[in-house]
Amino acid sequence: MRETIHFAHANSFPAGVYRKMLAALASEHEVGYMDLLGHNPRFPVTDCWPHLVDETIDYIENHYMKPVIGVGHSLGGFLLFFAAVRRPELFRGLVILDSPLMGPLRSRGIWLSKMFGLIDRMTPGGKAARRRDGWGSVAEVRDYFGRKPIFASWDPDCLSDYAEFGTVDDGRGQRLLKFRPAVEHAIFRHLPHNFPRYRGRLKVPAAFVAGTHSNVVKPADLRYMQRHFGMNVLHQCGTHLFPMEHPQETARKILELLPALVR
């Protein structure tokens, strides 16, 4: 049976960057997505992202005729989790890809970091505020990011897609980041610390896929997800950005998970 998959992307990476993974999913199911989260002034970025959850729900309500399988990476997975808690009738299941769903101890650390103005040290937010934003061509974008260590393990097609679909022409011959650095910074600064408050409230079947070399979630966080949210926890080879490092393998992992979620 063909399911309807709604995909939600990570902070700083528009959905077009995941084109290779999404194409593999689309070979067996209907796939939809919102290309850019957090940029609509109707849904501003505020603490713990409630309006971004509203934006996610609004999109799903207006673009699908039946409940969806929510697949989200990082930011996207967190938003889909909150959306499913609030509106479980919109979802058949969730596949969360390495989102920062932290247990009580680390969540309290995030809250304290925000209270004392240290959150930019705890997340990549500080780097986002200083991110370069302007290149002369798509090829120049690809060359620039291709030399960064964080992109060294990316699938070459995904790197090319980031250069093309992760930037836009400003009309004056420059390529600018499509996901604006100020929005990226705001999202990092307002990282939710309230995940543990929803203990026991997820009524949608869910699986969490963690990167084998990711430091976003710790073993204690994974145990918390299993114990209090009934999530099936699995691992995928790669860092936090494994969907761009191993796009086809990630798609296969998602496809293997679906039958258990929707039976």
Disulfide bonds with the S-S distance in Angstrom:
none
